[in-house]
Each structure stands twice: as structure tokens, then as C-alpha cells.
Amino acid sequence: MNFYSKVIKSNLFIKVTNWEYWPFEIVQAPAFFYWLWLSLRARSLFFFSASNPGIVMGGMFGESKFEVLEKLPTKIKPQTILISVPSSFEDVEVEIKKKN
């Protein structure tokens, strides 16, 4: 195996050239700076919340998926239950049986 093949197949080369292995902060850094630029232009840090006024923080962070699903009409959403932590297995079974 020549030097070139060894380098290409090395763990370091694979991790450096594939962004899936990079830390979250590095991958999201460009999006952060773009958000900061748009916030300065809009003169509001949470300008995007106007796009989804029915969802907490416009759905960017802090929203509950269950609360979002509750806003949908019953005929188009799947049967859904919310299991709070801590819950026993028996409590979960009872909730499932209530919903069929």
C-alpha cells in the first residue's frame, strides 16, 4: 500500500474531510453568523418568530412537538399521547388503551 492510499484511508483524513464528524459548533458557525446578520438587518434577535406565530419562538427552539401537533385538526393528525417522565409501564399501557 503506497503512502497516498494510507493517508486517504486514515481516520484523521476521513474525519477532516467529512463534515459529519465535525463538532456541532463548527458546522453551525456559518448559520450563526448569517442569523446574526439577518437579526441586525431586522433589528430583532427573534425576527423569525413572525413566520410561525402560533408556535413558541417561531419553532426555532423551545417548542413542544406535542403542543404543535395539538394545533392540527384531529382528522389529519395521528393519534397521539404524551408520556411524562417518570411514568410506569402500566401508566403507558393505560394511555394506549384509552386511545385504542
N, C-alpha and C positions, 0 to 999 in steps of 0.2 A: 504494500500500500504506500503510495507516494505521499509527500508532505501535504499537497493540496487536498487530497482525499481525507487525510487525518484532520485537517483544520475544518473542513466543511462538515464533517461528522462529529466534531467535538461538541460537548454540551454547551460550552461557552458560546461558540459561534451560533448554535441553534437558538439559544436564549437571547442573544443580542439581535439577531436578525428577524425574530418572530415576536411581534408586539404582544401576543397572548401571554407571554411570560414576563412582561414588564410590570413594574409596580403600578397600582391604580393611579397614584398621583402623577406619574409621568404620562400615562395615557390620557388622563383628563385635563392636563395642564393647558393644552390649546383651547379646549372648550371653556375653561375658567376665564382665560383672558378674553375670549370672544364675548362671554356673558358680561364680563366687567365693562367692555367697550360698549355693548348694547345698553347696559344699565346707565352708563354715563350719558349716552345719547338720549335715553328716555327719561333721565333724571329720576329713576326709581330702581331700587335693587330688585324689586319683585314685579317688574313690568309684565312678565309673562303670566301672572296670575289672572289677568283680564281675559285670557284666552279660554279659561275653564272656570268661570266664576262660581260654579256650583261645587267645586272640589277645593278642599283646603290647600292653600298655596298654589293653586292652579295645577295641582298634580305633580309638581316638581319634587317635593319631598314632604313627608309627614302625613300623607293621606292614608286612609284605611281602605284596603281593597273591598272589604265587606260594605263599608259605607257608600262607596262608589257604586257597587252592584245594587244596593238598595234603592238607588235613584232610577234604575231601569224599570220599565214596565214588566210586570210579572210574566206576561206571555212570551217575552223574548229572552228571559234570563233563566239559567239553570236553577234547580232547587238548591238553595244554599243555607248552610248553618254556620254559626260562629262558635267555635270551641275555645273557651277561655282557659288560660293556664292558671292554676293547676286544675285538671279535670280527670276524673277516674274513667276507666274504660266503660263502666256501667253507665255513667252520665252521657258518654258519647253514643252508646247504643240506644239510650232512651231518646236522644235528639234525632238520631237517624230514623228511628221507628215513627216518631211524630211526623216526619216529612215523607214517609214511605220510601 
